[in-house]
Amino acid sequence: MTMFLTTAVIVLIFVVIFQIAKASEYVSVLKGEEVSRKQNNKINGFLMIGFLVLGLIGVWYCNELYYGKTLLVQDAASVEGARVDSMLWVTLAVTGIVFIITQIILFWFAYKYQESDTRKVFFFPHNNKLEIIWTVIPAIALTVLVVIGLRNWFLFTGEAPQNAMVVEVTGKQFGWIYRYPGKDGSFGKKYYKNIDNASNSLGLIWEDELAHDDVVMEQTMYLVKGKPVKLIIGSRDVIHDVGLSHFRMKMDAVPGIPTTLWFTPKYTTKEMKELTNNPDFQYEISCDQMCGNGHYSMKGVIEVVEQEEYDAWMVKQKPYYVQQFPEKDPAAPKPATDSVKTASAKPVEAAKKAVAKL
């Protein structure tokens, strides 16, 4: 019913506009084309000023209405993300000032220099000074913004600090797989033909001993507050995109071409719940690249904790290799060996011989 009423109102508005246009056309015929044109020109001049005022009020109102719903009201959750925020504010300041100035000039000129019988039109085909002004100034401003952006980009994608933890993030339709290196600090090799959703989601090569202590997780990725983390990003099917909106980071996940990104979390998940006054707050890892029918559901969770909590969590995790081959678990109880069986059997045999002699 609501959709029907909305459609009816829209159709009615178009009919009214059409009727007004037709009435204006008939009035212009009665008054004379020239007189009507000049009157319409004056009306259009005043409408330009009205549109300018209403437009600027609309921009301000939309900002008041929606700014609080953006992530800009929250501090960047990573040290490096703060640089992205500052870059964004500089860009918004430059483009915002230019937008307001150009819009005011545009509509004011349309009103001030409308057609007039008492003013003679002046034409000039070219002006070197104006050409230099509106070419050089924007070029300098854009160059500065581009340089700032490139510096930040080279920082995020460059070499991570020596003390950075490393996490491998692999996208799949439609979820994320996280891998942590074990005590050896190195990832085992993998091969895409070994991928099996049931027993080997990353295609690890079991013969590689470096893979025996790798920890593989899905759904939730654990990071440490104040410790840089380097993400090694990839995909096992189509192109995805690691979107870390709270940390102000993103990077493509491309099949067969690992990409990297690093940042330093500033707040734990618990602290962000307090800062945002949201007890249900979660750091999110989203896919920012259309990747199929289930793209909307490709969401992961990031849990940022203190170092002690992370260490306690990691101790509880079993390597992926051990999960697939439980008999290889060093902590699992071992079956009795042949030597033990032989040793335990000797007293029994001796007793049997003693009874036989009797």
Order of alpha helices (4+ residues) and beta strands (2+ residues): alpha-alpha-alpha-alpha-beta-beta-beta-beta-beta-beta-beta-beta-alpha-beta-beta-alpha-alpha-alpha
